[in-house]
Amino acid sequence: MLNVIVWELKQRRSAIFWWVVGSLVMTAVILALFPSIRDKATEMNQVINQLPKELRGLKTGGANSVDVGDPLQFLNSQLFYATLPIMWIILSITRGAGTLGREESSHTLELLLARPLSRGALLVAKATELAIELLIVGVATFGLLAIFGPMFDIHVPTGHLLFTCIMTALFSLSFGYLALVLHAASRLTKRAATAVAVAIGFGGYILASLSSLTDWLKYPVKFVPYHYFEPLNLLDGKLSTGLAIYLAGVFVLGSVIAYMGFRRRDIE
């Protein structure tokens, strides 16, 4: 199993490198903007807080007010609520849907299973490699924030910053893991894996951000993962119960569903 993980990481090393570079560049650009934004925070806050709450929610998660001069609120609105998760969800879903799909389409999955490797062990190896990719990107981003954040007057406790980066990576990973689970569970769910993961991830983001627009969305949004993703609380070292339950459900129940389905389904 370890050989499969190492081989996958070697095959993906170039792509991982560029995903790290992309995340670091995006993060660095946003950090560099903070001093000039902070100097004009009063004017910018007036403009932002006058926007309709549903539009403001696309960047802040439905906060009642925003102070872009505050480092935590700046990181929440400009980096952790939308920018990084959207990038990492794209990475996660494409990898989650492709990690088994690529092997099946190239007819190499049967060769992997011809080794002394069970289907369950193969699933664990694929899921582990996917998690390692997201954690590499997340930890690299944490390193840049921890080193260069203070240079731009963004001071966040190191432990809280690491906690936020890891939880954001795990939250993003959950959608790719969902795609992997659906791909493994059956031939029927395999065909809908990417569409379902995208709908829950990006559709949920839009639904959660616009939930204040109308009363009828207040109850459906409680079933959307993004509703429980609150980076501002994570930056303060707090994990919501809803997010913890969601992540536990995806990774624990998803693992059981993937294992039970993959060990029985035919390989195409």
C-alpha positions as CSV (number, residue, x, y, z in Angstrom):
1,M,0.0,0.0,0.0
2,L,2.8,2.4,0.8
3,N,4.3,1.7,-2.6
4,V,1.1,2.8,-4.2
5,I,1.0,6.1,-2.2
6,V,4.6,6.9,-3.0
7,W,4.1,6.1,-6.7
8,E,1.0,8.3,-6.9
9,L,2.9,11.2,-5.2
10,K,5.8,10.8,-7.6
11,Q,3.4,10.9,-10.6
12,R,1.7,14.0,-9.2
13,R,4.8,15.9,-8.0
14,S,4.7,18.4,-10.9
15,A,1.0,19.1,-10.4
16,I,1.4,19.4,-6.7
17,F,4.2,21.8,-7.1
18,W,2.1,24.1,-9.4
19,W,-0.9,23.9,-7.0
20,V,1.4,25.0,-4.2
21,V,2.8,27.8,-6.3
22,G,-0.7,29.0,-7.3
23,S,-1.9,29.0,-3.7
24,L,1.2,30.8,-2.5
25,V,1.0,33.5,-5.2
26,M,-2.6,34.1,-4.5
27,T,-2.0,34.3,-0.8
28,A,1.0,36.6,-1.2
29,V,-0.9,39.0,-3.5
30,I,-3.8,39.2,-0.9
31,L,-1.4,39.8,2.0
32,A,0.4,42.6,0.1
33,L,-3.0,44.3,-0.4
34,F,-3.7,44.5,3.4
35,P,-1.7,47.7,4.3
36,S,-3.3,49.8,1.6
37,I,-6.7,48.4,2.4
38,R,-6.2,49.0,6.1
39,D,-5.3,52.6,5.4
40,K,-8.6,53.1,3.6
41,A,-10.6,50.8,5.8
42,T,-13.2,53.4,6.9
43,E,-14.2,54.2,3.4
44,M,-14.1,50.6,2.2
45,N,-16.2,49.4,5.2
46,Q,-18.9,51.9,4.4
47,V,-19.1,50.7,0.8
48,I,-19.0,47.0,1.7
49,N,-21.4,47.2,4.6
50,Q,-23.9,49.1,2.4
51,L,-24.0,46.2,-0.1
52,P,-27.0,43.8,0.1
53,K,-26.3,41.2,2.7
54,E,-26.6,38.4,0.2
55,L,-23.8,40.0,-2.0
56,R,-21.7,40.6,1.1
57,G,-22.2,37.0,2.1
58,L,-20.4,35.7,-1.1
59,K,-17.1,36.9,0.5
60,T,-17.9,36.8,4.3
61,G,-20.4,34.0,4.8
62,G,-23.2,36.3,5.7
63,A,-21.6,38.4,8.4
64,N,-23.7,41.3,9.6
65,S,-20.8,43.8,9.1
66,V,-17.3,43.7,7.9
67,D,-14.2,45.5,9.0
68,V,-11.5,45.0,6.4
69,G,-9.0,46.8,8.6
70,D,-9.1,44.0,11.1
71,P,-6.6,41.3,10.2
72,L,-8.9,38.4,11.2
73,Q,-11.8,39.8,9.2
74,F,-9.6,40.6,6.3
75,L,-8.2,37.0,6.2
76,N,-11.8,35.7,6.5
77,S,-13.3,37.8,3.8
78,Q,-10.4,37.9,1.3
79,L,-8.7,34.5,1.7
80,F,-10.3,31.8,3.8
81,Y,-14.0,31.9,3.1
82,A,-13.9,31.8,-0.7
83,T,-10.6,32.3,-2.4
84,L,-8.5,29.4,-1.0
85,P,-11.5,26.9,-0.5
86,I,-12.6,27.4,-4.1
87,M,-9.1,26.8,-5.4
88,W,-8.6,23.7,-3.1
89,I,-12.1,22.3,-3.8
90,I,-11.3,22.4,-7.5
91,L,-8.1,20.4,-6.8
92,S,-9.9,18.1,-4.5
93,I,-12.8,17.2,-6.7
94,T,-10.7,16.7,-9.9
95,R,-8.4,14.4,-8.0
96,G,-11.1,12.6,-6.1
97,A,-13.0,11.8,-9.2
98,G,-9.9,11.0,-11.2
99,T,-7.9,8.9,-8.8
100,L,-9.9,5.7,-9.6
101,G,-11.4,7.0,-12.9
102,R,-8.0,7.4,-14.5
103,E,-6.9,3.9,-13.6
104,E,-10.2,2.5,-15.0
105,S,-10.1,4.4,-18.2
106,S,-6.5,3.5,-18.8
107,H,-7.2,-0.1,-17.8
108,T,-4.5,-0.1,-15.2
109,L,-6.8,-0.7,-12.2
110,E,-6.9,-4.4,-12.8
111,L,-3.1,-4.5,-12.9
112,L,-2.9,-2.8,-9.5
113,L,-5.4,-5.3,-8.0
114,A,-3.4,-8.1,-9.5
115,R,-0.7,-7.3,-6.9
116,P,-1.0,-8.7,-3.4
117,L,-3.2,-5.7,-2.6
118,S,-6.8,-5.9,-1.6
119,R,-9.5,-3.5,-2.9
120,G,-9.8,-2.0,0.6
121,A,-6.1,-1.3,0.8
122,L,-6.1,0.3,-2.6
123,L,-8.9,2.6,-1.5
124,V,-7.0,3.6,1.6
125,A,-3.9,4.3,-0.5
126,K,-5.8,6.4,-3.0
127,A,-7.6,8.4,-0.2
128,T,-4.3,8.8,1.7
129,E,-2.6,10.2,-1.3
130,L,-5.4,12.6,-2.0
131,A,-5.3,13.8,1.7
132,I,-1.5,14.3,1.5
133,E,-1.9,16.5,-1.6
134,L,-4.4,18.8,0.1
135,L,-2.3,18.9,3.3
136,I,0.9,19.8,1.4
137,V,-0.9,22.7,-0.2
138,G,-2.5,23.7,3.1
139,V,0.7,23.5,5.2
140,A,2.7,25.4,2.5
141,T,0.1,28.2,2.6
142,F,0.3,28.3,6.4
143,G,4.1,28.6,6.1
144,L,3.8,31.7,3.9
145,L,1.2,33.3,6.1
146,A,3.2,32.6,9.3
147,I,6.4,34.0,7.8
148,F,5.2,36.9,5.7
149,G,1.9,37.9,7.5
150,P,3.7,39.9,10.2
151,M,5.6,41.8,7.5
152,F,2.2,43.2,6.4
153,D,0.9,43.8,10.0
154,I,-1.2,40.7,10.0
155,H,-0.7,39.1,13.4
156,V,-2.5,35.9,14.1
157,P,-1.4,33.3,16.7
158,T,0.6,30.6,14.9
159,G,-1.5,27.8,16.3
160,H,-4.7,29.4,15.2
161,L,-3.3,30.0,11.8
162,L,-2.2,26.4,11.4
163,F,-5.5,25.2,12.7
164,T,-7.4,27.3,10.1
165,C,-5.2,26.2,7.2
166,I,-5.6,22.5,8.1
167,M,-9.3,22.8,8.7
168,T,-9.8,24.6,5.4
169,A,-7.8,21.9,3.6
170,L,-9.9,19.2,5.3
171,F,-13.1,21.0,4.4
172,S,-12.0,21.3,0.8
173,L,-10.8,17.7,0.8
174,S,-14.3,16.5,1.9
175,F,-15.7,17.3,-1.5
176,G,-13.0,15.4,-3.3
177,Y,-13.5,12.5,-0.9
178,L,-17.2,12.5,-1.6
179,A,-16.4,12.2,-5.3
180,L,-14.0,9.3,-4.6
181,V,-16.6,7.6,-2.5
182,L,-19.3,7.9,-5.2
183,H,-16.8,6.7,-7.8
184,A,-16.0,3.6,-5.7
185,A,-19.5,2.8,-4.4
186,S,-21.1,1.6,-7.7
187,R,-21.1,2.0,-11.4
188,L,-24.3,4.1,-11.2
189,T,-22.9,6.6,-8.6
190,K,-19.6,6.7,-10.4
191,R,-21.2,8.5,-13.4
192,A,-22.6,11.2,-11.1
193,A,-19.6,11.5,-8.8
194,T,-18.2,14.8,-10.2
195,A,-21.5,16.4,-10.7
196,V,-22.7,15.7,-7.2
197,A,-19.5,16.9,-5.6
198,V,-19.5,20.1,-7.6
199,A,-23.2,20.7,-6.8
200,I,-22.7,20.2,-3.1
201,G,-19.4,22.2,-3.0
202,F,-20.1,25.2,-5.2
203,G,-23.8,25.1,-5.2
204,G,-23.6,24.9,-1.4
205,Y,-21.3,27.9,-1.3
206,I,-23.8,30.0,-3.3
207,L,-26.8,28.8,-1.3
208,A,-25.1,29.5,2.0
209,S,-23.9,32.9,0.9
210,L,-27.4,33.9,-0.3
211,S,-29.4,32.3,2.5
212,S,-30.2,35.7,3.9
213,L,-31.9,36.7,0.7
214,T,-35.2,34.9,1.4
215,D,-36.8,33.2,4.3
216,W,-37.4,29.9,2.5
217,L,-33.6,29.2,2.3
218,K,-33.1,29.4,6.0
219,Y,-34.0,25.7,6.5
220,P,-32.6,24.1,3.4
221,V,-29.2,25.8,4.0
222,K,-28.8,23.8,7.2
223,F,-28.1,20.8,5.0
224,V,-25.4,22.6,3.1
225,P,-21.8,22.0,4.3
226,Y,-20.7,25.6,3.6
227,H,-23.3,26.8,6.1
228,Y,-21.1,25.4,8.9
229,F,-17.7,26.6,7.5
230,E,-16.8,29.7,9.5
231,P,-13.1,30.7,9.0
232,L,-13.5,33.7,11.3
233,N,-14.2,31.3,14.2
234,L,-11.3,29.0,13.1
235,L,-8.9,31.9,13.2
236,D,-10.0,32.4,16.8
237,G,-9.3,28.7,17.5
238,K,-12.9,27.6,17.6
239,L,-14.4,24.7,15.7
240,S,-18.2,24.6,15.2
241,T,-20.1,21.5,16.1
242,G,-21.8,21.5,12.7
243,L,-18.5,21.4,10.8
244,A,-17.0,18.7,13.0
245,I,-20.1,16.5,12.5
246,Y,-20.0,17.1,8.7
247,L,-16.4,16.2,8.4
248,A,-16.8,13.1,10.6
249,G,-19.8,12.0,8.6
250,V,-18.1,12.4,5.2
251,F,-14.8,10.7,6.2
252,V,-16.3,7.9,8.4
253,L,-19.5,7.1,6.7
254,G,-18.0,7.7,3.3
255,S,-15.2,5.2,4.0
256,V,-17.7,2.5,5.0
257,I,-19.8,3.2,1.8
258,A,-16.8,3.2,-0.4
259,Y,-15.4,0.0,1.0
260,M,-18.7,-1.9,0.9
261,G,-19.4,-0.8,-2.6
262,F,-16.0,-1.1,-4.2
263,R,-15.3,-4.6,-3.0
264,R,-18.4,-5.8,-4.9
265,R,-18.6,-3.7,-8.0
266,D,-17.3,-4.7,-11.4
267,I,-14.2,-3.0,-12.8
268,E,-14.7,-1.5,-16.2
